[in-house]
Amino acid sequence: MSEIWMWLGGILTVVGALVVATAALGLLKFPDAYSRVSAVGTAGGLGIVLVVLGALVLQPGIGDAVKAVIIIVLQLMTSAVGTMAIARSAVLVRTPFARLRYDELHEEHEHHDE
């Protein structure tokens, strides 16, 4: 395997892992359940797809390509459904939305009064 393909596979894998790590950070930092679900659903789906593509580039083959396509399709389908199910359950149990602590419009209005 050429060195370019090894670099590409490594980059895809690392970028995918960083996307998943960003989603994990969003779980800790975002203020409410709805923004957390959004972060994990989108970033988790994209991150896993990138990791699988990186692994496929590092280990190419027909059997591995078929497995990668199946993994990617299933991940994208179940990630969206799972994210919506979790968000809907949060709505049904009346999970409150976080209130914003910073009001940009209020700050602008104060500066125009001076």
Secondary structure in CASP SS format (residue, H / E / C, confidence):
PFRMAT SS
TARGET T0000
AUTHOR 0000-0000-0000
METHOD secondary structure of the structure
MODEL  1
M C 1.00
S C 1.00
E H 1.00
I H 1.00
W H 1.00
M H 1.00
W H 1.00
L H 1.00
G H 1.00
G H 1.00
I H 1.00
L H 1.00
T H 1.00
V H 1.00
V H 1.00
G H 1.00
A H 1.00
L H 1.00
V H 1.00
V H 1.00
A H 1.00
T H 1.00
A H 1.00
A H 1.00
L H 1.00
G H 1.00
L H 1.00
L H 1.00
K H 1.00
F C 1.00
P C 1.00
D C 1.00
A H 1.00
Y H 1.00
S H 1.00
R H 1.00
V H 1.00
S H 1.00
A H 1.00
V H 1.00
G H 1.00
T H 1.00
A H 1.00
G H 1.00
G H 1.00
L H 1.00
G H 1.00
I H 1.00
V H 1.00
L H 1.00
V H 1.00
V H 1.00
L H 1.00
G H 1.00
A H 1.00
L H 1.00
V H 1.00
L H 1.00
Q C 1.00
P C 1.00
G C 1.00
I H 1.00
G H 1.00
D H 1.00
A H 1.00
V H 1.00
K H 1.00
A H 1.00
V H 1.00
I H 1.00
I H 1.00
I H 1.00
V H 1.00
L H 1.00
Q H 1.00
L H 1.00
M H 1.00
T H 1.00
S H 1.00
A H 1.00
V H 1.00
G H 1.00
T H 1.00
M H 1.00
A H 1.00
I H 1.00
A H 1.00
R H 1.00
S H 1.00
A H 1.00
V H 1.00
L H 1.00
V C 1.00
R C 1.00
T C 1.00
P C 1.00
F C 1.00
A C 1.00
R C 1.00
L C 1.00
R C 1.00
Y C 1.00
D C 1.00
E H 1.00
L H 1.00
H H 1.00
E H 1.00
E H 1.00
H H 1.00
E H 1.00
H H 1.00
H H 1.00
D H 1.00
E C 1.00
END
